[in-house]
Amino acid sequence: MATLLWIIAVVLVIAGIVAIVRRQLVMGIVLIVVGLLVGPGGVTIFNVK
């Protein structure tokens, strides 16, 4: 599960960078923030017991 979350996080961050390059600043920032939330903190967010 943790590996899948990290892969999703990497894809979101890359998509955010691509969006910023394409001049979609707000969407890029949102994607990067969501990617960071899913990646480093995602394991604890999705495994609440």
C-alpha positions in Angstrom: 0.0 0.0 0.0 2.8 2.4 0.9 4.5 1.8 -2.4 1.3 2.6 -4.3 0.9 5.8 -2.4 4.4 6.9 -3.2 3.9 6.2 -6.9 0.7 8.2 -6.9 2.5 11.0 -5.1 5.3 11.1 -7.7 2.8 11.2 -10.5 0.9 14.0 -8.9 4.0 16.1 -8.3 5.2 15.5 -11.9 1.8 16.5 -13.2 1.9 19.6 -11.0 5.3 20.6 -12.5 4.0 20.1 -16.0 0.9 22.2 -15.2 3.1 25.0 -14.0 5.3 24.8 -17.1 2.1 25.1 -19.2 1.2 28.3 -17.3 -1.5 26.7 -15.1 -0.1 27.9 -11.9 -3.0 27.3 -9.5 -3.6 23.8 -10.8 0.1 23.0 -10.6 0.4 24.2 -7.0 -2.7 22.2 -6.0 -1.3 19.0 -7.6 2.0 19.4 -5.9 0.4 20.0 -2.5 -1.9 16.9 -2.9 1.1 14.9 -4.1 3.1 15.9 -1.0 0.1 15.1 1.3 -0.3 11.6 -0.3 3.4 10.8 -0.3 5.1 11.5 3.0 2.0 11.6 5.1 -0.2 9.3 3.1 0.7 6.2 4.9 -0.5 7.6 8.2 -3.5 9.3 6.6 -4.8 6.1 5.0 -3.9 3.8 7.9 -5.8 5.5 10.7 -6.7 2.9 13.4 
